[in-house]
Amino acid sequence: MLVKSGIYRKSKTQAATLLALGALLFLVLLLSLSVGAFPIPVYQVLSVIMSNIGIELGDFTTQQRSVLVNIRLPRVILAMLVGGGLGLSGAALQGLFRNPLVEPGLIGVSSGGALFAVVYIVFGASIPLLQGLSGIGLPLFAFMGGLLNTFLVYRLASSSGKTDISLLILAGVALNALSGALIGLAIFYADDAAMRNFTFWSLGDVGGANWQKVYTAFLLIIGPAVLVFTQFRQLNALALGESEAFHMGVNVQKVKYILLISSAMMVGTAVSLTGTIGFVGLIVPHLIRLGFGADHRLVLPASFLLGAILLSVADVLARTLVVPAELPIGIITAIIGAPFFIWLIINFKKLRN
């Protein structure tokens, strides 16, 4: 009876935590839609949104509606989807590797996406086959590069139907280094315009958001996210060790496959649409574990919500700190994430000693 009562209280606490994060995300959504170079009062933001579903709350101008619907709303939704996907993939990979210092770039998704992106930027104009891709060429190439790198890392670390986590990390480090070298080689042949385009893309940006990108992000991030959410019991078992999880009835190899491919798809989609955005997948899951414990029933959905909140706040800062110009969002996340990463390393060393 006491055990059931404890489980019930724990479930209520987790539900309350997720509800609080959801409410905070909604408030951040309103803030993000309201502020910017062209500010729109919150009540008019709500009026525009409700008018689209046939409910009239108040007056608003045509300009406010145009800015909100065509520019700001797709940007804010894209930032939330990308931030949520990065946060969730970080939580899944940290749980899989049983290491709080792991982040999605470790399996080569970001570097693979960056490599294929710079190849498209530098050489795309000179290859007739690529000229017809127009606006979808860059995100498509970056997505393909991220998935290719992940597949190579997985194959290098697999033997006799099993995947060695240590080999997976080593393979990721090796392919990240190789991708970095090839990126440098491609940049060596780039002109000034191509170098500038790649530099801004690599820093991360959601300023080019549109509804087509939002639909793509929704399909390719929410789908894998739902699949990852279903693996919370398996991740809780893996926290005890792979052998222990196997004896508890967990198909360890299947779980690795699901989490790696799902994480690669979420991060590859994020990189392809917004460029490289670092540290979100590292710091978000750690903040959740520090504040609310390591139960993946909570860690996974909470990491998605907090990732969406963090990247949305970073986007607000990116477009308001230097108005009328904008900072790349990757600069904001790096400024926030790098000191936190150093703090993680220091504390990790203390735990080992």
Secondary structure as UniProt FT lines:
FT   HELIX           2..34
FT   HELIX           42..51
FT   TURN            52..54
FT   HELIX           62..66
FT   HELIX           67..72
FT   HELIX           73..97
FT   TURN            100..101
FT   HELIX           104..107
FT   HELIX           109..123
FT   HELIX           124..126
FT   HELIX           128..131
FT   TURN            132..133
FT   HELIX           134..136
FT   HELIX           137..157
FT   STRAND          158..159
FT   TURN            160..161
FT   STRAND          162..163
FT   HELIX           165..188
FT   HELIX           192..202
FT   TURN            207..208
FT   HELIX           211..217
FT   HELIX           218..222
FT   HELIX           223..229
FT   TURN            230..231
FT   HELIX           232..238
FT   TURN            239..240
FT   HELIX           242..247
FT   TURN            248..249
FT   HELIX           252..274
FT   HELIX           280..292
FT   HELIX           296..320
FT   TURN            321..324
FT   HELIX           329..352
//
